């Protein structure tokens, strides 16, 4: 029984890496004539605050910001080779979650 991909979720903290990988996936899917749709979620920002001095100076704080970027592709294919191709050229900074549903 072949599996059909329903969604590919991509998450990263590097915006340029996400844009380049999205272009790569779009090129591969257009090359194989696969219908797809994709959209980008709004970026989520997290702020971490640490005290610089562990003793008295509470006003001296240091702030760090982390921005998460996320995009989702929705498609349906039966080719396992294409799944391997998409995962083979994945940068290390990306987290990819593939949701499979069999018919």
N, CA and C of each residue as an Amber inpcrd file, in Angstrom:
protein
   309
   0.8420000  -1.1760000   0.0000000   0.0000000   0.0000000   0.0000000
   0.8870000   1.2390000   0.0000000   0.7330000   2.0730000  -1.0020000
   1.5300000   3.2910000  -1.0890000   0.9690000   4.3650000  -0.1740000
   1.8590000   5.1510000   0.3650000   1.4370000   6.2270000   1.2460000
   1.3300000   7.5200000   0.4580000   0.4120000   8.3610000   0.8650000
   0.1940000   9.6330000   0.1970000   0.5500000  10.7470000   1.1680000
   1.3970000  11.6510000   0.7320000   1.7630000  12.7780000   1.5810000
   0.6230000  13.7810000   1.5740000   0.2080000  14.1900000   2.7230000
  -0.8130000  15.2200000   2.8350000  -0.2000000  16.5840000   3.1540000
   0.7650000  16.6050000   4.0540000   1.3580000  17.8770000   4.4720000
   2.8540000  17.7320000   4.7120000   3.5780000  18.7810000   4.3820000
   4.9850000  18.9070000   4.7460000   5.1040000  20.1930000   5.5430000
   5.4510000  20.0810000   6.8180000   5.6050000  21.2550000   7.6770000
   7.0890000  21.5350000   7.8730000   7.4870000  22.7680000   7.6050000
   8.8890000  23.1680000   7.7040000   8.9890000  24.2760000   8.7390000
   9.9320000  24.1190000   9.6620000  10.1180000  25.1000000  10.7300000
  11.6050000  25.3830000  10.8890000  11.9570000  26.6700000  11.0850000
  13.3560000  27.0500000  11.2470000  13.4580000  28.4210000  11.9110000
  14.6830000  28.7680000  12.2980000  14.9510000  30.1080000  12.8200000
  15.7010000  30.9560000  11.7990000  16.0640000  30.3720000  10.6630000
  16.7850000  31.0860000   9.6050000  15.8360000  31.3450000   8.4370000
  15.4940000  32.6020000   8.2200000  14.5180000  32.9560000   7.1920000
  15.0350000  32.6670000   5.7820000  16.2980000  32.9910000   5.5120000
  16.8540000  32.7640000   4.1760000  16.8820000  31.2780000   3.8270000
  17.1810000  30.4570000   4.8000000  17.2210000  29.0110000   4.5850000
  15.8200000  28.4890000   4.2400000  14.8070000  29.0100000   4.9070000
  13.4320000  28.6060000   4.6280000  13.0170000  29.0250000   3.2200000
  13.3650000  30.2380000   2.8200000  13.0110000  30.7250000   1.4860000
  13.6800000  29.8760000   0.4050000  14.9650000  29.5780000   0.5800000
  15.6770000  28.7660000  -0.4110000  15.1110000  27.3510000  -0.5070000
  14.7850000  26.7420000   0.6290000  14.2510000  25.3810000   0.5980000
  12.8400000  25.3580000   0.0110000  12.0460000  26.4170000   0.2710000
  10.7230000  26.5040000  -0.3510000  10.8450000  26.5700000  -1.8700000
  11.8070000  27.3550000  -2.3660000  12.0230000  27.4380000  -3.8160000
  12.4640000  26.0880000  -4.3760000  13.2920000  25.3730000  -3.6330000
  13.7430000  24.0410000  -4.0530000  12.5600000  23.0800000  -4.1650000
  11.6910000  23.0650000  -3.1550000  10.5350000  22.1630000  -3.1700000
   9.5900000  22.5260000  -4.3110000   9.3520000  23.8190000  -4.5190000
   8.4640000  24.2520000  -5.5980000   9.0190000  23.8180000  -6.9500000
  10.3260000  23.9640000  -7.1420000  10.9470000  23.5370000  -8.3950000
  10.8190000  22.0430000  -8.6350000  11.0370000  21.2450000  -7.5990000
  10.9220000  19.7830000  -7.7230000   9.4810000  19.3810000  -8.0360000
   8.5220000  19.9930000  -7.3450000   7.1220000  19.6270000  -7.5610000
   6.6350000  20.0480000  -8.9450000   7.0800000  21.2100000  -9.4260000
   6.7000000  21.6370000 -10.7770000   7.3560000  20.7530000 -11.8340000
   8.5680000  20.3010000 -11.5700000   9.2650000  19.4230000 -12.5070000
   8.5310000  18.0930000 -12.6830000   7.9320000  17.5940000 -11.6050000
   7.2110000  16.3190000 -11.6380000   5.7100000  16.4950000 -11.8870000
   5.2720000  17.7180000 -12.2050000   3.8590000  18.0310000 -12.4930000
   2.9250000  17.5880000 -11.3680000   3.2680000  17.9450000 -10.1430000
   2.4570000  17.6110000  -8.9760000   1.7500000  18.8790000  -8.5180000
   0.4420000  18.7650000  -8.3250000  -0.3250000  19.9150000  -7.8490000
  -0.0900000  20.0750000  -6.3560000   0.0990000  21.3160000  -5.9390000
   0.3850000  21.5880000  -4.5320000  -0.1090000  22.9800000  -4.1800000
  -0.1780000  23.2240000  -2.9010000  -0.4160000  24.5720000  -2.3880000
   0.4530000  24.7380000  -1.1540000   0.8910000  25.9600000  -0.9270000
   1.6980000  26.2050000   0.2630000   1.4090000  27.5920000   0.7960000
   1.6810000  27.7660000   2.0740000   1.5200000  29.0690000   2.7030000
   2.4940000  29.1750000   3.8570000   2.8070000  30.4070000   4.1950000
   3.7170000  30.6910000   5.3040000   2.9130000  31.1700000   6.5020000
   3.2250000  30.6280000   7.6450000   2.6150000  31.1050000   8.8750000
   3.2930000  32.3970000   9.3130000   2.6130000  33.2080000  10.1150000
   3.2900000  34.3890000  10.6700000   4.4250000  33.9610000  11.5970000
   5.4600000  34.7660000  11.6340000   6.6130000  34.4240000  12.4770000
   6.2490000  34.5970000  13.9470000   6.8050000  33.7150000  14.7730000
   6.5850000  33.7870000  16.2170000   7.8690000  34.2470000  16.8800000
   7.7440000  35.2290000  17.7360000   8.9130000  35.7910000  18.4050000
   8.8720000  35.4340000  19.8850000  10.0060000  34.9860000  20.3840000
  10.1570000  34.7050000  21.8100000  11.2770000  35.5750000  22.3520000
  11.0730000  36.0980000  23.5390000  12.0840000  36.9280000  24.1800000
  12.4930000  36.2720000  25.4910000  13.7900000  36.1340000  25.6680000
  14.3470000  35.5880000  26.9010000  15.1060000  36.6990000  27.6120000
  14.8940000  36.8190000  28.9080000  15.5470000  37.8600000  29.6950000
  16.3630000  37.2080000  30.8070000  17.6170000  37.6380000  30.9080000
  18.5140000  37.1300000  31.9400000  19.1260000  38.2980000  32.6950000
  19.3670000  38.0770000  33.9690000  20.0640000  39.0860000  34.7610000
  21.5570000  39.0100000  34.4700000  22.1700000  40.1710000  34.2540000
  23.6100000  40.1880000  34.0030000  24.3890000  39.9400000  35.2850000
  23.8940000  40.5080000  36.3550000  24.5870000  40.3710000  37.6320000
  23.7490000  39.5010000  38.5620000  24.3210000  38.4840000  39.1510000
  23.5400000  37.6120000  40.0220000  23.2810000  38.1900000  41.4150000
  23.8670000  39.3520000  41.7010000  23.7910000  39.8330000  43.0770000
  22.7360000  40.9270000  43.2470000  23.0850000  42.1690000  43.0810000
  22.2290000  43.2790000  43.4860000  21.5670000  43.9900000  42.3070000
  22.2350000  44.0870000  41.1990000  21.8150000  44.9740000  40.1200000
  20.7060000  44.3400000  39.2790000  19.4830000  44.5030000  39.7640000
  18.3400000  43.9030000  39.0810000  18.0150000  44.6210000  37.7730000
  18.3940000  45.8800000  37.6760000  18.0720000  46.6530000  36.4790000
  18.9400000  46.2680000  35.2860000  20.0430000  45.6410000  35.5280000
  20.9140000  45.2650000  34.4100000  20.4910000  43.8900000  33.8910000
  19.6590000  43.9260000  32.8740000  19.1500000  42.7010000  32.2690000
  19.6170000  42.6160000  30.8270000  19.6860000  41.3970000  30.3420000
  20.0690000  41.1710000  28.9580000  18.9300000  40.4260000  28.2590000
  18.5410000  40.9120000  27.0740000  17.4160000  40.3430000  26.3440000
  17.9130000  39.6140000  25.0990000  17.3330000  38.4480000  24.8440000
  17.6250000  37.6810000  23.6420000  16.3080000  37.3950000  22.9240000
  16.3270000  37.5120000  21.6000000  15.1310000  37.2890000  20.7990000
  15.3560000  36.1010000  19.8650000  14.3650000  35.2380000  19.7950000
  14.3860000  34.1120000  18.8670000  13.1170000  34.2060000  18.0220000
  13.2930000  34.1820000  16.7050000  12.1600000  34.2690000  15.7850000
  12.0440000  32.9370000  15.0470000  10.8630000  32.3160000  15.1050000
  10.6080000  31.0500000  14.4150000   9.7770000  31.3050000  13.1670000
  10.2000000  30.7090000  12.0510000   9.4880000  30.8230000  10.7860000
   8.9500000  29.4460000  10.4180000   7.7490000  29.4220000   9.8170000
   7.1140000  28.1470000   9.5240000   6.3460000  28.2440000   8.2080000
   6.4290000  27.1980000   7.3940000   5.6280000  27.1170000   6.1760000
   5.1030000  25.6920000   6.0190000   3.9900000  25.5670000   5.2970000
   3.3270000  24.2810000   5.1290000   3.0140000  24.0750000   3.6500000
   3.3550000  22.8890000   3.1420000   2.9960000  22.4740000   1.7890000
   1.9090000  21.4190000   1.8990000   0.8600000  21.5460000   1.0950000
  -0.1870000  20.5250000   1.0350000  -0.1830000  19.9470000  -0.3700000
  -0.0390000  18.6280000  -0.4600000   0.0320000  17.9520000  -1.7470000
  -0.3240000  16.4910000  -1.5690000  -0.4390000  15.7860000  -2.6730000
  -0.6840000  14.3410000  -2.5900000   0.0990000  13.6500000  -3.6990000
   0.9870000  12.7510000  -3.3010000   1.8050000  11.9900000  -4.2430000
   1.9410000  10.5580000  -3.7480000   2.3340000   9.6790000  -4.6540000
   2.5470000   8.2710000  -4.3130000   4.0040000   7.8540000  -4.4300000
   4.8830000   8.7490000  -4.8050000   6.2610000   8.3850000  -5.1030000
   7.1450000   8.4440000  -3.8610000   7.7170000   7.3130000  -3.4970000
   8.6390000   7.2860000  -2.3610000   9.9790000   7.9090000  -2.7240000
  10.3480000   7.8340000  -4.0120000  11.6190000   8.4140000  -4.4530000
  11.6220000   9.9270000  -4.2670000  10.4720000  10.5530000  -4.5000000
  10.3820000  12.0050000  -4.3540000  10.5010000  12.4150000  -2.8910000
   9.9610000  11.5980000  -1.9950000  10.0890000  11.8700000  -0.5620000
  11.5560000  11.7980000  -0.1560000  12.2640000  10.7880000  -0.6590000
  13.6910000  10.6560000  -0.3550000  14.4820000  11.8260000  -0.9160000
  14.1100000  12.2950000  -2.1070000  14.7950000  13.4260000  -2.7280000
  14.6120000  14.7000000  -1.9090000  13.3990000  14.9200000  -1.4100000
  13.1410000  16.1100000  -0.5990000  13.9190000  16.0690000   0.7140000
  14.0620000  14.8830000   1.2930000  14.7700000  14.7640000   2.5660000
  16.2860000  14.7280000   2.3910000  16.7610000  14.3240000   1.2090000
  18.1980000  14.2040000   0.9800000  18.8800000  15.5760000   0.9680000
  18.2370000  16.5650000   0.3910000  18.8370000  17.8890000   0.2610000
  18.3460000  18.8570000   1.3310000  17.9240000  18.3440000   2.4610000
  17.4250000  19.1750000   3.5510000  18.5910000  19.7870000   4.3170000
  18.5940000  21.1190000   4.4960000  19.6320000  21.7340000   5.3320000
  19.4730000  21.3170000   6.7960000  20.5480000  21.3850000   7.5380000
  20.5090000  20.9440000   8.9340000  19.7470000  21.9080000   9.8340000
  19.5480000  23.1360000   9.3890000  18.8550000  24.1150000  10.2300000
  17.3440000  23.9970000  10.1500000  16.8350000  23.1430000   9.2700000
  15.3900000  22.9960000   9.1040000  14.8680000  21.7990000   9.8790000
  13.6850000  21.9700000  10.4530000  12.9490000  20.8540000  11.0420000
  11.7830000  20.5610000  10.1140000  11.7350000  19.3470000   9.5910000
  10.6830000  18.9820000   8.6470000   9.8440000  17.8670000   9.2440000
   8.5340000  18.0670000   9.1800000   7.5960000  17.0570000   9.6510000
   6.7030000  16.6870000   8.4730000   6.7190000  15.4160000   8.1000000
   5.9150000  14.9370000   6.9790000   4.7660000  14.1180000   7.5420000
   3.5520000  14.5100000   7.1930000   2.3630000  13.8000000   7.6520000
   1.8840000  12.9130000   6.5180000   1.8860000  11.6070000   6.7520000
   1.5040000  10.6200000   5.7390000   0.1430000  10.0320000   6.0690000
  -0.6680000   9.8760000   5.0420000  -1.9490000   9.1890000   5.1820000
  -2.0580000   8.1690000   4.0680000  -2.3580000   6.9260000   4.3870000
  -2.5300000   5.8960000   3.3690000  -3.9750000   5.8000000   2.9290000
  -4.1710000   5.4380000   1.6720000  -5.5410000   5.2720000   1.1750000
  -5.8050000   3.8240000   0.8790000
